[in-house]
Amino acid sequence: MLYPILILGAALATPAAAAVPVGAAARAFALPAINSSVAMSVAGDTDVALFDFTGLGAPHPQSAVVVHFFERGAGDDVLKQLSRLDQKHDDLVVIGVMADSHGVASVSAWMAQQDLAFPVLFDEFRVVFSRYGIHDAPVTLVVDGDGYVFAVGRPMGDDFEAQLESVLAPLLGS
């Protein structure tokens, strides 16, 4: 099966250096959610795994999963756009993966203020960041319903939501 290599333009500008290239199987992960009530409504648990939504036997299968790796001050500027995108499509799930070495207590109040529609997982020790070879946030990945990386890059620009929507169109049938 061939997997498209996308030229992502402004949406995901400059290909990110990631250990998992486009077309490769996404690497499994499960982490606790900072916004646990959102995680419960989306995944039915406060720990959320990528393969809850994609891959063979996923309990909540989706056509696409957007995984956004970020830190406070590096990639958090697109969270509202990702939240709108998540709410717009029934066959799409957005998962945030946040790294912060100061612990979950340091980000909990800030996260509550964000009022996001998607779960944000806490990667305190950057384990998932490392599994994906991400050393410089932000990086956004699109994973297809079969569990393969469809696109990867760095979010850029005020029109990130619209640009990402065009990247997702082949997966969402839009």
N, C-alpha and C positions, 0 to 999 in steps of 0.2 A: 504494500500500500504506500502511496506517495503522500507526503505531508507538505503542504505549501510553505515555502519560505517567503515571508511577507516583507515587503518594503513598507515600513510603518510610518514613514514621514514624520510629521511633528508629533503624532500621538505617542510613539515610543521611539524617540530619536536616539541616534547613536546606539548601535547594538550593545547591550550590556555584556560584560564578561561574565558568563555563567557557566558552571560546570555541566549543565544540562542543556544541550543545544536543541534548536527547533527540530522536531521529528523524533526526538528521543523520548523514552518513557519518563514521565514525571516521577520524582522520588517521593515515596510515602512519607508522611509526617502526621503527627497528632500533637496538639498543644492545648493548654487551658486558655479559655477566652477571658479577656479582661472584662468585656461586656457580656457577662454570663447569661443574662435574661434574653439577649438577642440570640446567643448561641443555642439556648434551649428551644427557642421558637424555630430556628432554622435547621438545627441538626438533632434536636432532641436530647442534647447532652451539653455540659459545660466544657468538655474537651471535644475539640473538633478536629477531624482528620480530612485530608484531601480526598481520600477514597471513600468518604461518606457520600460524595457527589459525583465521582467519576471513576471509570474503570469497571471491570466485570464484577458484578455482585454488589454494586454500590446501593446502600439502603435508600438514598435520596438522589437517584440519577438525574443529571443535568446535561444539557447539550454542551455547555461550556462552564469553566470555572476561571475567574480572574483572581490571581494571587498577587497581592500588592505588598512587597517588602518595603518597610519604611522605618524611620526613626522620627522622634519629635524634632521638627525643624528640617527634616530631609524626607520629603514625600508626603507629609501630612497636609499639604496645601491642596491635594486632589481628592481628599477623603469624601467631601460632600458630592463631588462629581461621581465618584464611584458608588456612593450610596444611592443617588438618583438612578444610575444605570442598573443597579441591583434591583431596585423596586420596579423598574420599567419592564423587565423581562422575567416571565415565569420559568423559563428554562435556562436561567443563568444564576450562578451564585458567585458573589465576591467574597473573598477571604482576605483579611488584612493580617500580615505577620509583622509584628512590631518588636524591635530590639531596643532594650534599654538596660544598661548595667546597674541602674540604681534600684531595681526591684519594682514589683508590681504596685506597691503602695505609692510610689512616686508618680505613677501614670494613671492611677484609677480615677481620681477626681477629674483630671484633664479629659480622660476618655468619656466619662459620664457627660461632660459638657458637649461633646461632639455629636451626640444623638444620631448615631449611625444605624442603618438598616441591616448591616452585615456584621458578622462576627470578626472581632480583632483578637488575634491570638498573641500570646506573650512569649517571646523567645529570648528570655533573659540572658542566657549564655550563648546565644547566636548559633545554636546547634543546627537549626533548619537553614539559617543563612549560609552556614558552612556547607551543608549538604548540597545546596544549590550553587555554591561557589560565589556567593554575593559578599563582596567586601566593601562596597560603596553604595549605600542606599540613596535614592529609591530605585527599585527595579520592579517591573510589572511583567508577569507571565500570563499567558492565556493557555489553558489546558483544555483539550477537547474531551468529549464525552467518553472516549475510549481510554483516556489517561495519558495522552501524548502531548508534549509541549507543541503548541501551535504557533506561538509568537512570544518574543521576549524583547524587552527594551526598557528605556528610561522614559518615564512620563514627562512631557514638556508642553507648556503652553496652556492658555486659558480655554482652548477648545479640545482639551484632552478627552472629555466625555464623548464628543461627536466623532473624533478621530478613532477612539477605541471602539465605538459602535460600528464604524465601517470595517475595522479589523475583525470584529465578531460576526459580521453579517453572514459569511458563509456557514458558520456553525449554528447560528440561530435561525437561519432560513429567512432573514429579513431582506 
